């Protein structure tokens, strides 16, 4: 009987020791790192930590080296397929039908008036009203009307084809065909191009950043996205979704965190990863709040500790008309805007806003959004845009 009791006691002790060992292992495996506990998202693995030098034990048994194993070629993760966006070249030509409503209010309206046999003062006033209604602006409208007036004798004998070509030429001239519309996306001096994207709430800025990533990937560039809009809960998730579709990394931080630190981390990730371009999305701040505008300047200064900002794109909603120019002026005071992205130019938008934005600000329109589709953002081409506004021959 005594032997049975001793055996039972030994078994109980062994079970307790085994359970404590398993609990200890579980705690080590579930340990959270400092970043996860703070609520931030890691953007790259931690560097390996130095380990203490091992002390060789006497009479230690050195295990034999394992035999070499030839691994099969890596296979892509099942179900993981990245989208392949089309290249940006020729996009505006392919999307010209999206300007159908704009062309009916501008191009076709002008052709209707100019096709009359003899143009009266009332006709010229109608031309002016058509241009102003399309948000072309007073200065550009005056220039176009004066140039057309000098060619009134030609207009009187022009065929429909010649009249269309003449109008396309005049519109192209006021669209600034000689402006530099290239994007600063190229690597330089061993550093990536850095695009800072700014704009007010509701202009479609975060969506535009996602579409810019698609444009760059379609042109064969490697990209990192920075979700520095930390004040809007869905902004980082939205941007991350855009990036995942084309296999682009998105650097993000916790909600309400410091936008400048996220932007800094995004650029550092791009520098270390030797990518071509880093695109940073900023908060869709109200342009009437000077404190928030000052923060834009801070983001730019912090980012440039890693790499110079090569492009500052201002996203404007084309449907806001002349109010967009007021917004743009305030942004140019906070950061040096180098290009404009006009969104929502399809539908009921007025295509002439391109002209007035450029003439009033002296800043070229570099990209235009012509729809809700993922690949509806196109590089701006003055001639193709003017042809789309005027429309085809009847």
Legacy VTK file of the C-alpha trace (Angstrom):
# vtk DataFile Version 3.0
C-alpha trace
ASCII
DATASET POLYDATA
POINTS 394 float
0.000 0.000 0.000
2.836 2.419 0.830
4.401 1.825 -2.589
1.118 2.717 -4.276
0.870 6.040 -2.363
4.478 6.935 -3.218
3.837 6.233 -6.902
0.728 8.416 -6.900
2.623 11.315 -5.233
5.419 11.114 -7.835
2.871 11.166 -10.665
1.139 14.274 -9.249
4.451 16.155 -8.921
5.377 15.294 -12.519
2.034 16.527 -13.825
2.378 19.868 -11.962
5.914 20.413 -13.290
4.825 19.665 -16.861
1.880 22.075 -16.681
4.028 24.938 -15.379
6.511 24.398 -18.235
3.739 24.608 -20.839
2.331 27.793 -19.291
5.762 29.433 -19.331
6.254 28.607 -22.983
2.834 30.018 -23.851
3.639 33.324 -22.186
6.836 33.777 -24.172
5.097 33.050 -27.440
2.253 35.521 -26.814
4.485 38.399 -25.715
3.621 41.657 -27.534
6.401 43.903 -28.752
6.519 47.571 -27.772
5.132 48.849 -31.079
2.137 46.521 -31.009
1.349 47.501 -27.448
1.422 51.172 -28.406
-1.047 50.587 -31.225
1.248 51.282 -34.189
1.719 49.148 -37.250
5.186 47.854 -38.055
6.230 48.668 -41.564
9.308 46.479 -41.743
10.908 43.768 -39.596
13.040 44.806 -36.665
16.795 44.589 -37.221
18.389 41.536 -35.624
19.408 42.123 -32.021
23.014 41.360 -31.029
23.362 38.208 -28.983
25.813 37.548 -26.212
28.848 35.526 -27.312
28.431 31.864 -26.510
30.850 30.278 -24.100
32.156 27.025 -25.426
31.662 24.283 -22.868
34.400 21.731 -22.387
33.714 18.362 -23.903
30.733 19.867 -25.769
29.380 17.642 -28.490
29.323 19.420 -31.845
26.372 18.185 -33.938
26.985 17.179 -37.502
25.987 19.645 -40.227
22.588 18.796 -41.674
22.602 17.456 -45.205
21.873 20.019 -47.949
18.311 19.991 -49.128
17.304 21.222 -52.577
14.102 23.241 -52.166
11.482 23.394 -54.909
10.935 26.784 -56.616
8.784 29.218 -54.658
5.127 29.243 -55.574
2.877 32.323 -55.231
0.425 32.336 -52.384
-2.848 30.756 -53.566
-5.418 33.386 -54.454
-2.909 36.272 -54.256
-3.030 38.020 -57.635
-2.004 41.642 -58.107
-3.759 43.810 -60.661
-1.722 45.056 -63.607
-2.755 48.640 -64.400
-2.378 49.880 -67.980
0.432 52.370 -68.697
-0.385 56.062 -68.401
0.541 56.897 -71.998
-2.566 57.586 -74.065
-4.990 57.381 -71.158
-6.539 60.773 -71.840
-7.306 59.788 -75.414
-8.962 56.592 -74.217
-11.011 58.488 -71.626
-12.063 61.412 -73.833
-15.676 60.207 -73.885
-15.851 61.037 -70.160
-15.840 64.713 -71.122
-19.117 64.347 -73.014
-21.122 66.668 -70.749
-18.332 69.220 -70.564
-18.034 69.262 -74.366
-21.775 69.792 -74.788
-21.581 72.937 -72.641
-18.389 74.316 -74.153
-17.116 72.885 -77.400
-20.372 72.168 -79.157
-21.881 75.398 -77.908
-19.024 77.357 -79.455
-19.191 75.447 -82.725
-22.895 76.154 -82.996
-22.365 79.922 -82.700
-19.232 80.151 -84.841
-20.827 78.163 -87.655
-23.321 80.958 -88.333
-22.848 82.792 -91.629
-22.474 86.271 -90.165
-21.478 86.841 -86.543
-23.154 89.789 -84.813
-22.295 91.414 -81.503
-24.963 89.250 -79.889
-23.202 86.190 -81.264
-19.863 87.270 -79.802
-21.539 87.887 -76.449
-22.913 84.365 -76.643
-19.404 83.058 -77.251
-18.183 84.929 -74.171
-21.050 83.631 -72.050
-20.364 80.062 -73.176
-16.694 80.323 -72.203
-17.404 81.992 -68.851
-20.101 79.426 -68.025
-17.504 76.695 -68.534
-15.207 78.353 -65.932
-12.596 79.330 -68.519
-12.100 82.635 -66.687
-12.298 86.254 -67.757
-8.709 86.691 -68.959
-8.663 83.538 -71.071
-12.145 84.269 -72.433
-11.035 87.720 -73.569
-7.970 86.256 -75.264
-9.947 83.599 -77.114
-12.670 85.995 -78.290
-10.151 88.595 -79.510
-8.220 85.988 -81.494
-11.411 84.608 -83.019
-12.599 88.097 -83.917
-9.406 88.736 -85.887
-10.173 85.597 -87.863
-13.862 86.366 -88.366
-13.406 86.554 -92.141
-11.903 83.081 -92.067
-14.733 81.811 -89.882
-17.299 83.013 -92.385
-15.909 80.730 -95.106
-14.616 77.869 -92.955
-15.975 74.355 -93.324
-17.102 72.400 -90.294
-13.799 70.526 -90.227
-11.709 73.700 -90.505
-13.824 75.473 -87.894
-13.321 72.629 -85.451
-9.545 72.605 -86.016
-9.417 76.366 -85.484
-11.301 76.156 -82.203
-9.160 73.248 -80.997
-6.063 75.316 -81.745
-7.331 78.333 -79.805
-8.287 76.228 -76.775
-4.957 74.414 -76.854
-3.133 77.757 -76.855
-4.821 78.930 -73.636
-4.258 75.532 -71.975
-0.522 76.202 -71.808
0.967 73.574 -74.132
4.505 74.663 -73.215
4.131 74.121 -69.449
6.221 71.381 -67.851
3.785 68.656 -66.784
6.297 65.945 -65.921
5.982 64.386 -62.458
8.960 64.263 -60.092
8.807 60.494 -59.661
12.301 59.473 -60.735
15.092 58.355 -58.430
17.916 60.855 -58.120
21.234 60.738 -56.278
20.352 57.289 -54.947
17.079 58.517 -53.385
13.450 57.957 -54.395
11.224 60.650 -55.826
8.895 61.930 -53.073
5.368 63.105 -53.912
3.480 65.031 -51.231
-0.264 65.156 -51.975
-2.350 67.906 -50.327
-5.930 69.157 -50.588
-9.124 69.967 -48.715
-11.723 67.550 -47.431
-13.925 65.961 -50.053
-11.708 66.627 -53.072
-10.988 62.913 -53.511
-7.400 63.164 -52.304
-6.888 59.714 -50.780
-8.540 58.055 -53.766
-6.286 60.112 -56.033
-3.195 58.928 -54.144
-4.297 55.330 -54.716
-4.829 56.034 -58.406
-1.422 57.726 -58.658
0.106 54.514 -57.290
-1.648 52.594 -60.060
-0.366 55.042 -62.688
3.195 54.608 -61.424
2.959 50.812 -61.190
1.500 50.732 -64.704
4.573 52.661 -65.850
6.835 50.059 -64.257
7.863 51.920 -61.091
8.206 50.562 -57.564
6.177 52.542 -55.019
5.687 53.013 -51.265
2.581 54.783 -49.946
2.521 56.861 -46.750
-0.841 57.133 -44.969
-0.169 60.413 -43.141
-3.871 61.274 -42.864
-4.089 60.005 -39.297
-7.136 62.094 -38.347
-9.668 60.326 -40.572
-10.296 56.800 -39.348
-10.892 55.198 -42.747
-8.137 57.010 -44.656
-5.313 54.573 -43.868
-7.533 51.534 -44.491
-8.669 53.002 -47.790
-5.125 53.729 -48.920
-3.896 50.310 -47.809
-6.617 48.664 -49.907
-5.500 50.627 -52.966
-1.913 49.551 -52.363
-2.738 45.886 -51.841
-4.443 45.677 -55.217
-1.199 46.406 -57.056
1.271 44.972 -54.546
2.398 48.300 -53.066
3.453 48.656 -49.421
1.548 51.183 -47.296
3.213 52.688 -44.234
0.662 53.724 -41.620
0.489 54.666 -37.950
-2.087 54.567 -35.206
-5.190 56.735 -35.476
-4.594 60.249 -34.184
-0.815 59.835 -34.336
1.693 62.379 -35.596
1.314 62.720 -39.394
4.891 63.947 -39.796
6.290 60.808 -38.173
4.282 58.584 -40.523
5.497 60.563 -43.533
9.081 60.348 -42.241
8.780 56.574 -41.780
7.308 56.134 -45.260
10.190 57.972 -46.899
12.745 56.112 -44.792
11.175 52.826 -45.866
11.393 53.948 -49.496
15.036 54.972 -49.110
16.033 51.685 -47.481
13.976 49.664 -49.952
15.487 51.570 -52.913
12.064 52.131 -54.467
11.477 54.599 -57.278
8.754 56.735 -55.704
7.181 57.452 -52.313
3.696 59.006 -52.359
2.518 60.587 -49.085
-1.174 61.258 -48.424
-1.834 64.126 -45.998
-4.946 65.005 -44.022
-7.800 66.563 -45.988
-7.512 69.669 -43.907
-9.679 72.772 -44.129
-7.765 75.560 -45.840
-9.201 78.114 -43.392
-7.342 76.644 -40.391
-3.892 78.172 -40.271
-2.653 75.718 -37.636
-3.339 72.773 -39.881
-1.733 74.528 -42.819
1.379 75.064 -40.725
1.451 71.314 -40.143
1.823 70.755 -43.869
5.005 72.767 -43.767
6.182 70.656 -40.834
5.542 67.418 -42.733
7.579 68.667 -45.667
10.477 69.724 -43.421
10.500 66.391 -41.580
10.333 64.358 -44.781
13.257 66.230 -46.282
15.513 64.972 -43.509
15.403 61.682 -45.431
14.995 62.802 -49.041
13.971 65.997 -50.832
10.322 66.396 -51.813
10.353 66.332 -55.606
6.652 67.041 -56.204
3.806 68.680 -54.261
0.472 67.925 -55.895
-2.649 69.866 -54.950
-5.901 67.956 -55.483
-8.837 70.190 -56.466
-12.457 69.244 -57.082
-13.327 70.592 -60.549
-16.979 71.019 -59.562
-16.082 73.731 -57.034
-15.269 76.150 -59.860
-13.577 79.400 -58.925
-13.603 78.459 -55.228
-10.923 75.924 -56.043
-8.595 78.759 -57.013
-9.093 80.358 -53.584
-8.174 77.038 -51.964
-5.125 76.694 -54.155
-3.775 80.122 -53.231
-3.853 79.269 -49.519
-2.084 75.955 -50.063
0.665 77.577 -52.097
1.399 79.770 -49.091
1.940 76.706 -46.882
3.962 74.586 -49.306
5.397 75.148 -52.755
2.774 73.467 -54.933
4.337 72.222 -58.174
1.301 70.691 -59.862
-2.483 70.410 -59.723
-4.675 67.323 -59.934
-8.227 68.136 -61.046
-10.754 65.477 -60.049
-14.380 64.961 -61.095
-13.921 66.429 -64.551
-16.416 63.918 -65.897
-20.158 64.309 -65.468
-21.344 67.871 -64.987
-17.927 69.393 -64.330
-16.837 72.371 -66.396
-13.723 71.655 -68.395
-12.697 75.296 -68.608
-11.562 75.254 -64.957
-8.252 73.843 -66.225
-7.568 77.108 -68.015
-8.440 79.423 -65.135
-6.507 77.388 -62.541
-3.336 77.549 -64.605
-3.628 81.209 -65.564
-4.501 82.405 -62.061
-1.893 80.347 -60.219
0.845 79.822 -62.757
0.854 76.136 -61.754
0.353 73.439 -64.401
-2.443 70.880 -64.230
-0.575 67.577 -64.385
-3.267 64.963 -63.794
-7.033 64.889 -64.284
-9.643 62.514 -62.899
-12.320 61.497 -65.381
-14.419 58.990 -63.454
-14.799 56.686 -60.481
-12.885 53.770 -61.981
-9.499 52.684 -60.669
-7.697 53.722 -63.868
-9.614 56.925 -64.623
-6.717 59.217 -63.659
-4.787 60.443 -66.689
-1.778 62.688 -67.374
-3.017 65.999 -68.754
-2.374 66.585 -72.458
-3.570 70.014 -73.707
-4.214 69.054 -77.340
-6.099 65.854 -76.494
-8.093 67.697 -73.838
-9.077 70.484 -76.251
-10.148 67.946 -78.858
-12.251 66.150 -76.259
-13.926 69.410 -75.224
-14.790 70.374 -78.786
-15.930 66.878 -79.660
-15.971 65.059 -82.962
-17.373 66.287 -86.203
-21.086 65.823 -86.742
LINES 1 395
394 0 1 2 3 4 5 6 7 8 9 10 11 12 13 14 15 16 17 18 19 20 21 22 23 24 25 26 27 28 29 30 31 32 33 34 35 36 37 38 39 40 41 42 43 44 45 46 47 48 49 50 51 52 53 54 55 56 57 58 59 60 61 62 63 64 65 66 67 68 69 70 71 72 73 74 75 76 77 78 79 80 81 82 83 84 85 86 87 88 89 90 91 92 93 94 95 96 97 98 99 100 101 102 103 104 105 106 107 108 109 110 111 112 113 114 115 116 117 118 119 120 121 122 123 124 125 126 127 128 129 130 131 132 133 134 135 136 137 138 139 140 141 142 143 144 145 146 147 148 149 150 151 152 153 154 155 156 157 158 159 160 161 162 163 164 165 166 167 168 169 170 171 172 173 174 175 176 177 178 179 180 181 182 183 184 185 186 187 188 189 190 191 192 193 194 195 196 197 198 199 200 201 202 203 204 205 206 207 208 209 210 211 212 213 214 215 216 217 218 219 220 221 222 223 224 225 226 227 228 229 230 231 232 233 234 235 236 237 238 239 240 241 242 243 244 245 246 247 248 249 250 251 252 253 254 255 256 257 258 259 260 261 262 263 264 265 266 267 268 269 270 271 272 273 274 275 276 277 278 279 280 281 282 283 284 285 286 287 288 289 290 291 292 293 294 295 296 297 298 299 300 301 302 303 304 305 306 307 308 309 310 311 312 313 314 315 316 317 318 319 320 321 322 323 324 325 326 327 328 329 330 331 332 333 334 335 336 337 338 339 340 341 342 343 344 345 346 347 348 349 350 351 352 353 354 355 356 357 358 359 360 361 362 363 364 365 366 367 368 369 370 371 372 373 374 375 376 377 378 379 380 381 382 383 384 385 386 387 388 389 390 391 392 393
